[in-house]
Amino acid sequence: MIAIFREFKRLAWSDPNRQSSLELEIPTQDEIGHCDVAPLDAQNNPNPDGVINIGDALVILRKALGIISF
């Protein structure tokens, strides 16, 4: 178990994307602008709320799958 934790820690600190997803670094305003797409308004256009959360991840996934477009 300790070996798994050490490997996880090593991977988390070695990859900037993982650092960001684990909230180990603060995203830039540009990154927030690209990722903050939820909630959607009545016409399914992004209405950013200044927070990156699971809602943003779902909107990005739906867009990637072609379920929504904007």
C-alpha positions in Angstrom: 0.0 0.0 0.0 2.8 2.4 0.8 4.5 1.7 -2.5 1.2 2.6 -4.3 1.0 5.8 -2.5 4.6 6.7 -3.2 4.1 6.0 -6.9 0.9 8.1 -7.0 2.7 11.0 -5.3 5.6 10.7 -7.8 3.2 10.7 -10.7 1.1 13.6 -9.4 4.1 15.8 -8.9 5.8 15.0 -12.2 2.9 15.9 -14.5 1.6 19.5 -14.5 -1.8 18.3 -15.7 -2.1 16.0 -12.7 -1.0 18.8 -10.4 -3.8 21.0 -11.7 -6.4 18.3 -11.4 -5.4 17.6 -7.8 -5.5 21.3 -7.0 -1.8 21.4 -6.4 -1.4 24.5 -8.6 -3.7 27.5 -9.3 -5.0 27.6 -12.9 -4.3 30.8 -14.9 -7.1 33.1 -16.1 -6.6 31.7 -19.6 -7.0 28.1 -18.4 -10.1 29.1 -16.4 -11.5 30.7 -19.5 -11.1 27.6 -21.6 -12.5 25.2 -18.9 -15.2 27.3 -17.2 -18.1 26.5 -19.6 -21.0 25.6 -17.2 -23.7 26.3 -16.5 -25.4 26.6 -19.9 -28.0 29.2 -20.6 -31.4 28.5 -22.2 -29.8 28.4 -25.7 -27.1 25.9 -24.6 -24.4 28.6 -24.7 -21.8 28.7 -21.9 -22.6 31.0 -19.0 -19.4 30.8 -16.9 -19.7 31.1 -13.2 -16.0 31.5 -12.3 -15.6 28.0 -10.9 -14.2 24.9 -12.6 -16.2 21.9 -11.3 -18.0 18.7 -12.3 -20.6 20.7 -14.3 -17.8 22.0 -16.5 -16.5 18.5 -17.0 -19.9 17.2 -18.0 -20.4 20.1 -20.5 -17.0 19.5 -22.0 -17.7 15.7 -22.3 -21.1 16.3 -23.9 -19.5 18.7 -26.4 -16.7 16.2 -27.2 -19.4 13.5 -27.8 -21.4 15.8 -30.1 -24.4 15.8 -27.8 -24.4 19.6 -27.6 -22.8 22.4 -29.7 -22.0 26.0 -29.2 
